[in-house]
Amino acid sequence: MLANDVHKYFDVVNGYTDSTPHQLGKLNTTVLCDDSMRGKLSDAIKIGLHWNVQVPFVARYMPVAATRPIHCVSQAYCSAISVGYSAASARDWAPFAKLVLEASYEATLWAGVLNYQRTGCNKVFLTAVGGGVFGNATEWIVDAIASAVAAVARCGLDVVVVHYRRVDESFQRDLAVALNRKGAGHL
């Protein structure tokens, strides 16, 4: 579909993406400007899923006691374009990086819907995929989350954004604005 092996829009080495402004320019003007192609590419993006996996630790280096009830979770494994490690600029990567984020978050929330139907648990925890050193703009991330939340708005999920230490206040504010703009309510 993308024929990256022929057109060489970008390289992926050890999970890190790289390209040149020229190659990304070709990708952006010949492929990503076509809404039909964007939809097909978005549909082709896959995430990894582990269903009903036991949580073996209560905290770092602290296994769950054998006497405690088994706690299981389902996990989605996603990635984003490693914009921050590339020779090309964030501006050059933006159309493709946004597409990857949007597809990843939407797939994750649809997996959450399936998990809710299977287990009765409607809670989905999201992180800022591609943020920090990976260089995806906060605006792209919050917009992708808001689009995904809007897509599953009537499915009864309880979506929570989490972070290692705390969710930045500006991230929360930007997400609230994006959710309202997309008509997705609030988290």
N, C-alpha and C positions, 0 to 999 in steps of 0.2 A: 504494500500500500504506500508506504513512505519511500521505499526503495533507497534507503540510506546507504546500503552496500554499493549502489551504483552512483548516487549523487554526492555521497560523503558530506552530508550536511553537518554532521558532528561525529565525534569519536567517544567511545565509552571505554575507559581503561580502569580496571579494578573498581568499578562502580562510579567513577568520576567522569562527568561529561566535559568535553572541551570542543571548541570550534573556533572559527575566525569570523570576523564581522561579515566578510564577503559570503561565506557559506551560509551563515544564518540569514543574511539578506535574501539569498536565493530561497531558502526554506520559507521565510516569512512572506515573500512576494509571490511565489509560485504555488505554495501548498496551503499555508495557514490563512490566506486571505479568502479562501473558498469555504463558506460555511458548511457545505455538504462534506467536504474533506475533513474539516475540523471535527464534525460529528463522528465520522468514521474513525478518525484517529483516537478520539476520546473513548469511543466504544471499544477500541482495541487495547487500551491500557488496562493492565491487570494488576491486582494486588494479591499478596499472599494472605492466606487465612488459616488460623488454627482454631478449631471449634472445640469447646468444652475441655480445656486443658487445665490440669490441676496446678494450683499455686503452691509450690513446695516451701516457700520462705515467708515468714512474717516480716522480716527486715533483713538487711544485709547480713549474711553469715548466721542467720537465726532460722533454722528449719522449723516448720510447723510441727508442733507436738503431735505424736501419734494419737493422743486422746482427743484432739480437736476435730471437729467435723471437716470433711474435705471441702475446699473452696475451689470452684472451677470458673474459668473465664474463657472468652473467645477473643482472639487477638487478630488485628489486621496489620500486615507488614507493608508499609508504603515507603516510597522514596520520592525525591524531587530532583530537579536539575541542580547540579552543584555549580551554581552561577558564580559563587565566590572563589572558586578554584580555577576559573577559566580565563583564558587570554581575551576572550570576547567580553564586552560590557553587559551589564544587567539590561540595558536598553535593547541590545541586540538579542538577548535571550528571552525578553519579556513575553512575546506571543506564545512561544513554545512552552516556557516555564509555567505560564498561567494555565495553559491547557492541561499540562501534567498535574498541577495542583488541583484543578477543578475535577478532573477525572478521578484522582486518588481519593479526594474527600467524598465525592458522591458515591463511589464504589464502597467506601468504608461505611457510610451511613446506610446504604442498601443492605450491606452485610449486617448492620445493626438491626434493621427491620426483620431480616430473616432470623437473626438470633432471638429477637423479641417473640416472633411467632413460635419458635422452637422451645424456648425456655421460660417465657413470661417476663424476662428481664428486659426492660426498655432503656436502660442506661447505656450511653455511649460516651467514652472519654476520648477527647481529641487533643493532640499536641500541635504545635506550630511546625508542621513538616516543612523542611527546607529553610527554616529560619536560621538566625544566628550566622555562624561562619559559612553556611551554605549559600548565603547571599540572596535568597528569595525575599523580595520586599514584603514588609508587613502588610502593605495594601493588597498585594496579590494573595497572600495567605488568608486574610480576613474576608476578602471578596470570594475566594474559593469556598471557604467554610460557609459563608452566607448563602451562596448559590446551592450548595449541597443541602443545607438545612431547608431552604425553600423547596427543593425537589422532593423532600420526604416530609414536608410540614404536616400532612394529614395522617401520618403513620403512627403517631403517639410516642415518638422517641423523647427521652430526656437527655439532651446533649450537653456535655460539660467540657469546657476547655481547661486543660491542666498544664502545668509547667513544673520543672524540677524544684524550683524554690517558690516562686510566685508568678502569677500572670500579671504582666506589666499593665498599669492603669491605662496607658495610651492604647495598648492592644485591645483592652476591654472596651474602651470608648469607640475605637475605630470599628470593632466588630459590631457593636450595638448600632452604629450608623449604617453599616453595610447590611445588617439584618433588616433594618427598617426600610432601606432603599429597595431591597429585594422582596419586601412584603412577607418576610419570614418570621416576624415577631421578635422574640428575644430568647436568650438561653437561660 
